[in-house]
Amino acid sequence: MRKFFRYALIFLAVALVGLQFVPLKRDNPTSDPAQDFITATQAPAEVTTLLKTACYDCHSHKTVYPWYAKVAPASLLIVNHVQEGRHHLNFSTWTTYPAGKAAHKLEECAEEVEEGHMPIGNYTWLHSEAKLSEAQRKLLADWFSAEYKKAKGG
Ligand code: HEC
């Protein structure tokens, strides 16, 4: 039995080392700054700060990768969040969205923020600055709602 545990431990150690060599896409593609959401909506300063600290790491090409983004298994989770996040909603290519899609995304943003689904919980655990207070949550959700109404043509 002791032998089994020793081999299991060695196996795990080797697997963990091997995992470090899995190639991951830790990129920040270049995009036209004119396509950026904050620029396009001329978001007020407080909203800009909240978007940059609470959303842009996963929903833009301005991801700030922390040092542990280089260490597996954390890196796998982070890279997946960023790729998935951009796929669903990319603030760096915002103006390329057709009007209907943009309006729908704004509605989703208001909902996700209001309900506390975004930013993702395990992100705010390590990025306490992205944890929204009640007031910040309301400010951001209300602003998204107002932008949604504008985009809808109301
Ligand atoms: C840690 C990474 C991360 C952060 C930070 C983050 N998101 Fe997300 N977001 C995701 C991922 C991953 C998905 C896709 C999977 C899902 O819906 O859970 C997503 C999905 C969404 C969606 C759904 C889009 C769609 O139409 O499918 C919206 C809206 C959204 N996020 C808004 C926000 C807003 C607004 C913020 C900032 C307040 C934010 N997110 C912060 C990772 C993140």
Backbone and ligand atoms as CSV (ligand in chain L), in Angstrom:
chain,resi,resn,atom,element,x,y,z
A,1,MET,N,N,0.832,-1.206,0.000
A,1,MET,CA,C,0.000,0.000,0.000
A,1,MET,C,C,0.872,1.263,0.000
A,2,ARG,N,N,1.912,1.268,0.850
A,2,ARG,CA,C,2.792,2.443,0.877
A,2,ARG,C,C,3.438,2.674,-0.474
A,3,LYS,N,N,3.751,1.539,-1.096
A,3,LYS,CA,C,4.382,1.610,-2.402
A,3,LYS,C,C,3.417,2.251,-3.406
A,4,PHE,N,N,2.158,1.847,-3.284
A,4,PHE,CA,C,1.131,2.383,-4.182
A,4,PHE,C,C,1.069,3.909,-4.064
A,5,PHE,N,N,1.041,4.387,-2.805
A,5,PHE,CA,C,0.947,5.832,-2.604
A,5,PHE,C,C,2.181,6.555,-3.142
A,6,ARG,N,N,3.329,5.884,-2.957
A,6,ARG,CA,C,4.555,6.515,-3.446
A,6,ARG,C,C,4.476,6.672,-4.967
A,7,TYR,N,N,4.030,5.598,-5.645
A,7,TYR,CA,C,3.932,5.673,-7.108
A,7,TYR,C,C,2.865,6.681,-7.542
A,8,ALA,N,N,1.765,6.711,-6.793
A,8,ALA,CA,C,0.684,7.644,-7.127
A,8,ALA,C,C,1.190,9.079,-7.028
A,9,LEU,N,N,1.995,9.334,-5.992
A,9,LEU,CA,C,2.544,10.667,-5.767
A,9,LEU,C,C,3.516,11.046,-6.891
A,10,ILE,N,N,4.347,10.094,-7.253
A,10,ILE,CA,C,5.301,10.352,-8.340
A,10,ILE,C,C,4.541,10.622,-9.635
A,11,PHE,N,N,3.509,9.815,-9.872
A,11,PHE,CA,C,2.711,10.004,-11.077
A,11,PHE,C,C,2.108,11.402,-11.113
A,12,LEU,N,N,1.534,11.826,-9.989
A,12,LEU,CA,C,0.905,13.142,-9.917
A,12,LEU,C,C,1.916,14.257,-10.150
A,13,ALA,N,N,3.089,14.091,-9.546
A,13,ALA,CA,C,4.133,15.106,-9.703
A,13,ALA,C,C,4.546,15.222,-11.162
A,14,VAL,N,N,4.710,14.073,-11.814
A,14,VAL,CA,C,5.109,14.081,-13.222
A,14,VAL,C,C,4.003,14.711,-14.071
A,15,ALA,N,N,2.747,14.352,-13.754
A,15,ALA,CA,C,1.624,14.900,-14.512
A,15,ALA,C,C,1.566,16.418,-14.363
A,16,LEU,N,N,1.807,16.900,-13.154
A,16,LEU,CA,C,1.755,18.336,-12.888
A,16,LEU,C,C,2.864,19.067,-13.645
A,17,VAL,N,N,4.030,18.466,-13.682
A,17,VAL,CA,C,5.138,19.069,-14.428
A,17,VAL,C,C,4.793,19.060,-15.928
A,18,GLY,N,N,4.259,17.932,-16.379
A,18,GLY,CA,C,3.887,17.807,-17.793
A,18,GLY,C,C,2.863,18.842,-18.201
A,19,LEU,N,N,1.948,19.113,-17.268
A,19,LEU,CA,C,0.864,20.067,-17.525
A,19,LEU,C,C,1.405,21.471,-17.831
A,20,GLN,N,N,2.575,21.771,-17.250
A,20,GLN,CA,C,3.159,23.100,-17.469
A,20,GLN,C,C,3.533,23.321,-18.932
A,21,PHE,N,N,3.668,22.228,-19.675
A,21,PHE,CA,C,4.110,22.349,-21.065
A,21,PHE,C,C,2.963,22.356,-22.074
A,22,VAL,N,N,1.731,22.271,-21.552
A,22,VAL,CA,C,0.583,22.343,-22.462
A,22,VAL,C,C,0.550,23.755,-23.048
A,23,PRO,N,N,0.595,23.873,-24.369
A,23,PRO,CA,C,0.608,25.221,-24.941
A,23,PRO,C,C,-0.738,25.915,-24.750
A,24,LEU,N,N,-0.709,27.142,-24.231
A,24,LEU,CA,C,-1.939,27.884,-23.988
A,24,LEU,C,C,-1.867,29.225,-24.699
A,25,LYS,N,N,-3.032,29.720,-25.070
A,25,LYS,CA,C,-3.103,30.990,-25.773
A,25,LYS,C,C,-3.274,32.125,-24.774
A,26,ARG,N,N,-2.162,32.684,-24.295
A,26,ARG,CA,C,-2.253,33.811,-23.363
A,26,ARG,C,C,-2.041,35.084,-24.159
A,27,ASP,N,N,-2.972,35.406,-25.030
A,27,ASP,CA,C,-2.728,36.498,-25.967
A,27,ASP,C,C,-3.561,37.738,-25.642
A,28,ASN,N,N,-3.230,38.802,-26.327
A,28,ASN,CA,C,-4.022,40.019,-26.345
A,28,ASN,C,C,-3.986,40.506,-27.783
A,29,PRO,N,N,-4.889,40.001,-28.622
A,29,PRO,CA,C,-4.849,40.382,-30.037
A,29,PRO,C,C,-4.969,41.901,-30.200
A,30,THR,N,N,-4.364,42.434,-31.241
A,30,THR,CA,C,-4.508,43.869,-31.475
A,30,THR,C,C,-5.874,44.116,-32.120
A,31,SER,N,N,-6.471,45.232,-31.755
A,31,SER,CA,C,-7.725,45.608,-32.396
A,31,SER,C,C,-7.788,47.128,-32.443
A,32,ASP,N,N,-8.597,47.634,-33.348
A,32,ASP,CA,C,-8.730,49.071,-33.549
A,32,ASP,C,C,-9.325,49.720,-32.295
A,33,PRO,N,N,-8.598,50.675,-31.654
A,33,PRO,CA,C,-9.131,51.301,-30.430
A,33,PRO,C,C,-10.490,51.967,-30.668
A,34,ALA,N,N,-10.771,52.334,-31.910
A,34,ALA,CA,C,-12.057,52.975,-32.211
A,34,ALA,C,C,-13.225,51.997,-32.061
A,35,GLN,N,N,-12.919,50.705,-32.063
A,35,GLN,CA,C,-13.976,49.692,-31.921
A,35,GLN,C,C,-14.308,49.413,-30.457
A,36,ASP,N,N,-13.550,50.040,-29.557
A,36,ASP,CA,C,-13.702,49.744,-28.131
A,36,ASP,C,C,-15.024,50.255,-27.551
A,37,PHE,N,N,-15.578,49.460,-26.672
A,37,PHE,CA,C,-16.877,49.736,-26.043
A,37,PHE,C,C,-16.890,51.062,-25.284
A,38,ILE,N,N,-15.872,51.284,-24.453
A,38,ILE,CA,C,-15.823,52.500,-23.629
A,38,ILE,C,C,-15.736,53.733,-24.523
A,39,THR,N,N,-14.931,53.645,-25.583
A,39,THR,CA,C,-14.805,54.755,-26.524
A,39,THR,C,C,-16.130,54.993,-27.227
A,40,ALA,N,N,-16.716,53.904,-27.718
A,40,ALA,CA,C,-17.941,54.021,-28.514
A,40,ALA,C,C,-19.113,54.567,-27.700
A,41,THR,N,N,-19.214,54.153,-26.438
A,41,THR,CA,C,-20.361,54.583,-25.630
A,41,THR,C,C,-20.062,55.874,-24.867
A,42,GLN,N,N,-18.807,56.324,-24.904
A,42,GLN,CA,C,-18.367,57.483,-24.127
A,42,GLN,C,C,-18.818,57.331,-22.676
A,43,ALA,N,N,-18.504,56.172,-22.135
A,43,ALA,CA,C,-18.893,55.849,-20.761
A,43,ALA,C,C,-18.305,56.862,-19.783
A,44,PRO,N,N,-19.093,57.270,-18.777
A,44,PRO,CA,C,-18.560,58.196,-17.765
A,44,PRO,C,C,-17.406,57.565,-16.980
A,45,ALA,N,N,-16.616,58.401,-16.342
A,45,ALA,CA,C,-15.388,57.952,-15.681
A,45,ALA,C,C,-15.609,56.816,-14.675
A,46,GLU,N,N,-16.643,56.937,-13.838
A,46,GLU,CA,C,-16.855,55.893,-12.810
A,46,GLU,C,C,-17.170,54.553,-13.466
A,47,VAL,N,N,-17.980,54.597,-14.522
A,47,VAL,CA,C,-18.349,53.372,-15.226
A,47,VAL,C,C,-17.117,52.786,-15.918
A,48,THR,N,N,-16.323,53.648,-16.519
A,48,THR,CA,C,-15.095,53.206,-17.182
A,48,THR,C,C,-14.205,52.438,-16.211
A,49,THR,N,N,-14.035,52.989,-15.019
A,49,THR,CA,C,-13.193,52.336,-14.016
A,49,THR,C,C,-13.747,50.956,-13.666
A,50,LEU,N,N,-15.051,50.881,-13.455
A,50,LEU,CA,C,-15.667,49.597,-13.095
A,50,LEU,C,C,-15.508,48.582,-14.230
A,51,LEU,N,N,-15.738,49.015,-15.451
A,51,LEU,CA,C,-15.611,48.098,-16.589
A,51,LEU,C,C,-14.184,47.573,-16.693
A,52,LYS,N,N,-13.228,48.492,-16.545
A,52,LYS,CA,C,-11.825,48.087,-16.676
A,52,LYS,C,C,-11.386,47.163,-15.558
A,53,THR,N,N,-11.833,47.432,-14.333
A,53,THR,CA,C,-11.371,46.575,-13.234
A,53,THR,C,C,-12.190,45.289,-13.106
A,54,ALA,N,N,-13.472,45.322,-13.493
A,54,ALA,CA,C,-14.310,44.134,-13.228
A,54,ALA,C,C,-14.634,43.290,-14.461
A,55,CYS,N,N,-14.467,43.825,-15.672
A,55,CYS,CA,C,-14.899,43.073,-16.863
A,55,CYS,C,C,-13.807,42.886,-17.914
A,56,TYR,N,N,-12.927,43.854,-18.045
A,56,TYR,CA,C,-12.012,43.839,-19.198
A,56,TYR,C,C,-10.986,42.701,-19.197
A,57,ASP,N,N,-10.717,42.115,-18.035
A,57,ASP,CA,C,-9.751,41.014,-18.022
A,57,ASP,C,C,-10.253,39.815,-18.830
A,58,CYS,N,N,-11.568,39.634,-18.885
A,58,CYS,CA,C,-12.117,38.474,-19.603
A,58,CYS,C,C,-12.879,38.853,-20.862
A,59,HIS,N,N,-13.320,40.093,-20.958
A,59,HIS,CA,C,-14.163,40.459,-22.098
A,59,HIS,C,C,-13.515,41.504,-22.989
A,60,SER,N,N,-12.200,41.464,-23.129
A,60,SER,CA,C,-11.558,42.421,-24.027
A,60,SER,C,C,-10.193,41.874,-24.449
A,61,HIS,N,N,-9.507,42.640,-25.266
A,61,HIS,CA,C,-8.141,42.288,-25.664
A,61,HIS,C,C,-7.128,42.991,-24.773
A,62,LYS,N,N,-7.609,43.440,-23.598
A,62,LYS,CA,C,-6.730,44.141,-22.661
A,62,LYS,C,C,-6.569,43.322,-21.377
A,63,THR,N,N,-6.462,42.035,-21.532
A,63,THR,CA,C,-6.333,41.152,-20.383
A,63,THR,C,C,-5.002,41.367,-19.683
A,64,VAL,N,N,-5.068,41.551,-18.368
A,64,VAL,CA,C,-3.834,41.592,-17.583
A,64,VAL,C,C,-3.678,40.199,-16.984
A,65,TYR,N,N,-2.708,39.455,-17.487
A,65,TYR,CA,C,-2.507,38.096,-16.992
A,65,TYR,C,C,-1.656,38.126,-15.733
A,66,PRO,N,N,-2.182,37.597,-14.617
A,66,PRO,CA,C,-1.388,37.569,-13.388
A,66,PRO,C,C,-0.259,36.534,-13.506
A,67,TRP,N,N,0.692,36.554,-12.608
A,67,TRP,CA,C,1.826,35.619,-12.689
A,67,TRP,C,C,1.361,34.170,-12.668
A,68,TYR,N,N,0.281,33.886,-11.889
A,68,TYR,CA,C,-0.172,32.496,-11.782
A,68,TYR,C,C,-0.892,32.036,-13.044
A,69,ALA,N,N,-1.062,32.954,-14.012
A,69,ALA,CA,C,-1.620,32.543,-15.308
A,69,ALA,C,C,-0.582,31.736,-16.087
A,70,LYS,N,N,0.646,31.688,-15.545
A,70,LYS,CA,C,1.712,30.921,-16.197
A,70,LYS,C,C,1.861,29.543,-15.568
A,71,VAL,N,N,1.144,29.318,-14.468
A,71,VAL,CA,C,1.326,28.074,-13.720
A,71,VAL,C,C,0.075,27.187,-13.797
A,72,ALA,N,N,0.246,25.996,-14.366
A,72,ALA,CA,C,-0.853,25.034,-14.398
A,72,ALA,C,C,-1.057,24.467,-12.997
A,73,PRO,N,N,-2.275,24.148,-12.581
A,73,PRO,CA,C,-3.514,24.152,-13.373
A,73,PRO,C,C,-4.259,25.486,-13.412
A,74,ALA,N,N,-3.823,26.514,-12.647
A,74,ALA,CA,C,-4.542,27.797,-12.655
A,74,ALA,C,C,-4.615,28.365,-14.073
A,75,SER,N,N,-3.497,28.236,-14.799
A,75,SER,CA,C,-3.420,28.795,-16.145
A,75,SER,C,C,-4.517,28.265,-17.066
A,76,LEU,N,N,-4.836,26.974,-16.906
A,76,LEU,CA,C,-5.856,26.370,-17.772
A,76,LEU,C,C,-7.208,27.040,-17.547
A,77,LEU,N,N,-7.514,27.292,-16.283
A,77,LEU,CA,C,-8.781,27.913,-15.925
A,77,LEU,C,C,-8.827,29.357,-16.430
A,78,ILE,N,N,-7.742,30.082,-16.222
A,78,ILE,CA,C,-7.704,31.489,-16.611
A,78,ILE,C,C,-7.820,31.647,-18.125
A,79,VAL,N,N,-7.013,30.884,-18.851
A,79,VAL,CA,C,-7.035,30.991,-20.309
A,79,VAL,C,C,-8.409,30.610,-20.848
A,80,ASN,N,N,-9.022,29.613,-20.234
A,80,ASN,CA,C,-10.365,29.213,-20.660
A,80,ASN,C,C,-11.380,30.324,-20.398
A,81,HIS,N,N,-11.297,30.969,-19.237
A,81,HIS,CA,C,-12.210,32.072,-18.924
A,81,HIS,C,C,-12.060,33.203,-19.931
A,82,VAL,N,N,-10.828,33.521,-20.262
A,82,VAL,CA,C,-10.579,34.641,-21.164
A,82,VAL,C,C,-11.091,34.319,-22.577
A,83,GLN,N,N,-10.749,33.123,-23.079
A,83,GLN,CA,C,-11.190,32.769,-24.429
A,83,GLN,C,C,-12.715,32.685,-24.493
A,84,GLU,N,N,-13.321,32.057,-23.485
A,84,GLU,CA,C,-14.783,31.936,-23.425
A,84,GLU,C,C,-15.432,33.315,-23.269
A,85,GLY,N,N,-14.869,34.087,-22.363
A,85,GLY,CA,C,-15.397,35.425,-22.093
A,85,GLY,C,C,-15.407,36.273,-23.351
A,86,ARG,N,N,-14.306,36.286,-24.077
A,86,ARG,CA,C,-14.226,37.074,-25.314
A,86,ARG,C,C,-15.181,36.543,-26.368
A,87,HIS,N,N,-15.316,35.244,-26.406
A,87,HIS,CA,C,-16.194,34.631,-27.395
A,87,HIS,C,C,-17.640,35.091,-27.186
A,88,HIS,N,N,-18.058,35.173,-25.928
A,88,HIS,CA,C,-19.434,35.566,-25.629
A,88,HIS,C,C,-19.645,37.061,-25.733
A,89,LEU,N,N,-18.618,37.807,-25.386
A,89,LEU,CA,C,-18.767,39.264,-25.312
A,89,LEU,C,C,-17.381,39.896,-25.381
A,90,ASN,N,N,-17.140,40.658,-26.458
A,90,ASN,CA,C,-15.811,41.261,-26.590
A,90,ASN,C,C,-15.934,42.781,-26.701
A,91,PHE,N,N,-15.539,43.454,-25.617
A,91,PHE,CA,C,-15.650,44.912,-25.596
A,91,PHE,C,C,-14.618,45.573,-26.507
A,92,SER,N,N,-13.591,44.846,-26.914
A,92,SER,CA,C,-12.559,45.432,-27.779
A,92,SER,C,C,-12.987,45.503,-29.243
A,93,THR,N,N,-14.001,44.715,-29.597
A,93,THR,CA,C,-14.475,44.732,-30.989
A,93,THR,C,C,-15.960,45.102,-31.016
A,94,TRP,N,N,-16.345,45.886,-30.022
A,94,TRP,CA,C,-17.754,46.197,-29.791
A,94,TRP,C,C,-18.471,46.750,-31.031
A,95,THR,N,N,-17.858,47.711,-31.717
A,95,THR,CA,C,-18.568,48.375,-32.823
A,95,THR,C,C,-18.752,47.460,-34.044
A,96,THR,N,N,-18.139,46.276,-34.023
A,96,THR,CA,C,-18.340,45.357,-35.146
A,96,THR,C,C,-19.625,44.531,-34.950
A,97,TYR,N,N,-20.233,44.627,-33.751
A,97,TYR,CA,C,-21.479,43.882,-33.519
A,97,TYR,C,C,-22.624,44.539,-34.285
A,98,PRO,N,N,-23.456,43.741,-34.943
A,98,PRO,CA,C,-24.659,44.313,-35.554
A,98,PRO,C,C,-25.538,44.921,-34.456
A,99,ALA,N,N,-26.324,45.942,-34.813
A,99,ALA,CA,C,-27.106,46.686,-33.814
A,99,ALA,C,C,-27.950,45.788,-32.906
A,100,GLY,N,N,-28.605,44.808,-33.496
A,100,GLY,CA,C,-29.479,43.937,-32.707
A,100,GLY,C,C,-28.709,43.133,-31.687
A,101,LYS,N,N,-27.558,42.631,-32.106
A,101,LYS,CA,C,-26.719,41.836,-31.213
A,101,LYS,C,C,-26.174,42.714,-30.078
A,102,ALA,N,N,-25.739,43.922,-30.424
A,102,ALA,CA,C,-25.197,44.839,-29.413
A,102,ALA,C,C,-26.252,45.142,-28.359
A,103,ALA,N,N,-27.474,45.415,-28.810
A,103,ALA,CA,C,-28.560,45.727,-27.876
A,103,ALA,C,C,-28.800,44.537,-26.949
A,104,HIS,N,N,-28.816,43.354,-27.534
A,104,HIS,CA,C,-29.047,42.148,-26.725
A,104,HIS,C,C,-27.931,41.954,-25.687
A,105,LYS,N,N,-26.696,42.196,-26.088
A,105,LYS,CA,C,-25.570,42.044,-25.152
A,105,LYS,C,C,-25.682,43.049,-24.005
A,106,LEU,N,N,-26.128,44.266,-24.321
A,106,LEU,CA,C,-26.283,45.282,-23.273
A,106,LEU,C,C,-27.333,44.848,-22.261
A,107,GLU,N,N,-28.405,44.272,-22.771
A,107,GLU,CA,C,-29.467,43.777,-21.897
A,107,GLU,C,C,-28.915,42.669,-20.988
A,108,GLU,N,N,-28.137,41.761,-21.601
A,108,GLU,CA,C,-27.526,40.666,-20.840
A,108,GLU,C,C,-26.585,41.209,-19.770
A,109,CYS,N,N,-25.804,42.222,-20.135
A,109,CYS,CA,C,-24.856,42.820,-19.187
A,109,CYS,C,C,-25.593,43.361,-17.981
A,110,ALA,N,N,-26.678,44.107,-18.233
A,110,ALA,CA,C,-27.456,44.678,-17.128
A,110,ALA,C,C,-27.929,43.552,-16.214
A,111,GLU,N,N,-28.427,42.473,-16.810
A,111,GLU,CA,C,-28.942,41.345,-16.024
A,111,GLU,C,C,-27.849,40.647,-15.234
A,112,GLU,N,N,-26.766,40.305,-15.929
A,112,GLU,CA,C,-25.677,39.561,-15.281
A,112,GLU,C,C,-25.107,40.331,-14.094
A,113,VAL,N,N,-24.967,41.643,-14.270
A,113,VAL,CA,C,-24.399,42.464,-13.201
A,113,VAL,C,C,-25.398,42.602,-12.051
A,114,GLU,N,N,-26.640,42.878,-12.409
A,114,GLU,CA,C,-27.669,43.059,-11.389
A,114,GLU,C,C,-27.828,41.801,-10.543
A,115,GLU,N,N,-27.824,40.650,-11.196
A,115,GLU,CA,C,-28.021,39.391,-10.482
A,115,GLU,C,C,-26.755,38.900,-9.779
A,116,GLY,N,N,-25.654,39.604,-10.001
A,116,GLY,CA,C,-24.410,39.241,-9.333
A,116,GLY,C,C,-23.671,38.067,-9.957
A,117,HIS,N,N,-24.033,37.700,-11.213
A,117,HIS,CA,C,-23.329,36.596,-11.882
A,117,HIS,C,C,-21.972,37.043,-12.427
A,118,MET,N,N,-21.876,38.312,-12.767
A,118,MET,CA,C,-20.620,38.856,-13.294
A,118,MET,C,C,-20.160,39.987,-12.398
A,119,PRO,N,N,-18.864,40.177,-12.179
A,119,PRO,CA,C,-17.790,39.270,-12.571
A,119,PRO,C,C,-17.869,37.926,-11.827
A,120,ILE,N,N,-17.348,36.890,-12.431
A,120,ILE,CA,C,-17.369,35.526,-11.906
A,120,ILE,C,C,-16.755,35.466,-10.497
A,121,GLY,N,N,-17.423,34.700,-9.638
A,121,GLY,CA,C,-17.007,34.612,-8.241
A,121,GLY,C,C,-15.568,34.227,-7.994
A,122,ASN,N,N,-15.061,33.209,-8.695
A,122,ASN,CA,C,-13.689,32.801,-8.382
A,122,ASN,C,C,-12.653,33.790,-8.915
A,123,TYR,N,N,-13.118,34.775,-9.711
A,123,TYR,CA,C,-12.236,35.849,-10.169
A,123,TYR,C,C,-12.106,36.899,-9.075
A,124,THR,N,N,-13.240,37.294,-8.503
A,124,THR,CA,C,-13.203,38.338,-7.469
A,124,THR,C,C,-12.525,37.829,-6.192
A,125,TRP,N,N,-12.444,36.523,-6.061
A,125,TRP,CA,C,-11.766,35.932,-4.917
A,125,TRP,C,C,-10.281,36.329,-4.922
A,126,LEU,N,N,-9.692,36.355,-6.103
A,126,LEU,CA,C,-8.278,36.728,-6.221
A,126,LEU,C,C,-8.083,38.177,-6.672
A,127,HIS,N,N,-9.167,38.806,-7.144
A,127,HIS,CA,C,-9.099,40.209,-7.560
A,127,HIS,C,C,-10.115,40.989,-6.732
A,128,SER,N,N,-9.752,41.258,-5.478
A,128,SER,CA,C,-10.726,41.896,-4.592
A,128,SER,C,C,-11.149,43.267,-5.119
A,129,GLU,N,N,-10.278,43.906,-5.911
A,129,GLU,CA,C,-10.628,45.232,-6.447
A,129,GLU,C,C,-11.794,45.148,-7.430
A,130,ALA,N,N,-12.058,43.932,-7.937
A,130,ALA,CA,C,-13.162,43.760,-8.894
A,130,ALA,C,C,-14.468,43.405,-8.206
A,131,LYS,N,N,-14.413,43.234,-6.894
A,131,LYS,CA,C,-15.632,42.904,-6.146
A,131,LYS,C,C,-16.498,44.156,-6.090
A,132,LEU,N,N,-17.713,44.073,-6.635
A,132,LEU,CA,C,-18.560,45.263,-6.693
A,132,LEU,C,C,-19.355,45.432,-5.398
A,133,SER,N,N,-19.364,46.670,-4.902
A,133,SER,CA,C,-20.206,46.967,-3.738
A,133,SER,C,C,-21.637,47.075,-4.266
A,134,GLU,N,N,-22.598,47.118,-3.364
A,134,GLU,CA,C,-24.007,47.261,-3.772
A,134,GLU,C,C,-24.182,48.484,-4.664
A,135,ALA,N,N,-23.565,49.596,-4.242
A,135,ALA,CA,C,-23.712,50.853,-4.977
A,135,ALA,C,C,-23.073,50.747,-6.370
A,136,GLN,N,N,-21.891,50.123,-6.432
A,136,GLN,CA,C,-21.210,49.987,-7.725
A,136,GLN,C,C,-22.006,49.080,-8.660
A,137,ARG,N,N,-22.552,48.011,-8.082
A,137,ARG,CA,C,-23.351,47.073,-8.863
A,137,ARG,C,C,-24.553,47.777,-9.479
A,138,LYS,N,N,-25.197,48.589,-8.663
A,138,LYS,CA,C,-26.387,49.300,-9.122
A,138,LYS,C,C,-26.005,50.327,-10.192
A,139,LEU,N,N,-24.934,51.044,-9.938
A,139,LEU,CA,C,-24.486,52.063,-10.897
A,139,LEU,C,C,-24.222,51.428,-12.258
A,140,LEU,N,N,-23.506,50.330,-12.247
A,140,LEU,CA,C,-23.119,49.665,-13.495
A,140,LEU,C,C,-24.346,49.056,-14.195
A,141,ALA,N,N,-25.196,48.389,-13.430
A,141,ALA,CA,C,-26.389,47.761,-14.008
A,141,ALA,C,C,-27.321,48.818,-14.593
A,142,ASP,N,N,-27.509,49.922,-13.870
A,142,ASP,CA,C,-28.384,50.994,-14.360
A,142,ASP,C,C,-27.825,51.608,-15.634
A,143,TRP,N,N,-26.503,51.749,-15.663
A,143,TRP,CA,C,-25.885,52.335,-16.849
A,143,TRP,C,C,-26.066,51.398,-18.051
A,144,PHE,N,N,-25.863,50.105,-17.837
A,144,PHE,CA,C,-26.071,49.131,-18.927
A,144,PHE,C,C,-27.528,49.183,-19.405
A,145,SER,N,N,-28.468,49.285,-18.469
A,145,SER,CA,C,-29.890,49.356,-18.829
A,145,SER,C,C,-30.173,50.577,-19.685
A,146,ALA,N,N,-29.602,51.710,-19.278
A,146,ALA,CA,C,-29.818,52.950,-20.025
A,146,ALA,C,C,-29.240,52.826,-21.439
A,147,GLU,N,N,-28.050,52.206,-21.540
A,147,GLU,CA,C,-27.432,52.015,-22.857
A,147,GLU,C,C,-28.277,51.057,-23.701
A,148,TYR,N,N,-28.842,50.074,-23.036
A,148,TYR,CA,C,-29.701,49.114,-23.738
A,148,TYR,C,C,-30.900,49.842,-24.335
A,149,LYS,N,N,-31.522,50.700,-23.531
A,149,LYS,CA,C,-32.704,51.433,-24.011
A,149,LYS,C,C,-32.336,52.326,-25.197
A,150,LYS,N,N,-31.157,52.951,-25.103
A,150,LYS,CA,C,-30.698,53.808,-26.212
A,150,LYS,C,C,-30.512,52.959,-27.464
A,151,ALA,N,N,-29.860,51.799,-27.280
A,151,ALA,CA,C,-29.527,50.930,-28.417
A,151,ALA,C,C,-30.781,50.359,-29.073
A,152,LYS,N,N,-31.803,50.162,-28.242
A,152,LYS,CA,C,-33.059,49.611,-28.738
A,152,LYS,C,C,-33.795,50.661,-29.569
A,153,GLY,N,N,-33.338,51.907,-29.399
A,153,GLY,CA,C,-33.941,52.997,-30.135
A,153,GLY,C,C,-35.051,53.659,-29.348
A,154,GLY,N,N,-35.027,53.460,-28.018
A,154,GLY,CA,C,-36.058,54.061,-27.171
A,154,GLY,C,C,-35.592,55.361,-26.557
L,1,HEC,C1,C,-13.039,35.882,-14.891
L,1,HEC,C2,C,-13.518,36.212,-16.189
L,1,HEC,C3,C,-14.740,37.092,-16.351
L,1,HEC,C4,C,-14.964,38.344,-15.825
L,1,HEC,C5,C,-14.048,39.152,-14.938
L,1,HEC,C6,C,-16.248,38.771,-16.324
L,1,HEC,N1,N,-16.784,37.793,-17.116
L,1,HEC,FE1,FE,-18.556,37.843,-18.122
L,1,HEC,N2,N,-18.264,35.955,-18.808
L,1,HEC,C7,C,-17.152,35.181,-18.581
L,1,HEC,C8,C,-17.320,33.882,-19.209
L,1,HEC,C9,C,-16.318,32.750,-19.159
L,1,HEC,C10,C,-18.594,33.896,-19.827
L,1,HEC,C11,C,-19.248,32.800,-20.629
L,1,HEC,C12,C,-19.766,31.686,-19.813
L,1,HEC,C13,C,-20.868,32.118,-18.899
L,1,HEC,O1,O,-21.882,32.671,-19.349
L,1,HEC,O2,O,-20.732,31.882,-17.685
L,1,HEC,C14,C,-19.150,35.204,-19.562
L,1,HEC,C15,C,-20.396,35.619,-19.988
L,1,HEC,C16,C,-20.886,36.900,-19.860
L,1,HEC,C17,C,-22.108,37.369,-20.446
L,1,HEC,C18,C,-23.072,36.552,-21.283
L,1,HEC,C19,C,-22.815,36.897,-22.738
L,1,HEC,C20,C,-23.675,36.120,-23.683
L,1,HEC,O3,O,-24.430,36.765,-24.412
L,1,HEC,O4,O,-23.599,34.909,-23.700
L,1,HEC,C21,C,-22.234,38.685,-20.102
L,1,HEC,C22,C,-23.347,39.638,-20.512
L,1,HEC,C23,C,-21.092,39.038,-19.294
L,1,HEC,N3,N,-20.282,37.942,-19.159
L,1,HEC,C24,C,-20.850,40.286,-18.772
L,1,HEC,C25,C,-19.818,40.605,-17.918
L,1,HEC,C26,C,-19.644,41.899,-17.295
L,1,HEC,C27,C,-20.548,43.099,-17.522
L,1,HEC,C28,C,-18.534,41.816,-16.514
L,1,HEC,C29,C,-17.995,42.879,-15.588
L,1,HEC,C30,C,-18.891,43.392,-14.597
L,1,HEC,C31,C,-17.997,40.469,-16.659
L,1,HEC,N4,N,-18.807,39.771,-17.512
L,1,HEC,C32,C,-16.850,39.995,-16.034
L,1,HEC,C33,C,-16.031,35.565,-17.888
L,1,HEC,C34,C,-15.891,36.759,-17.167
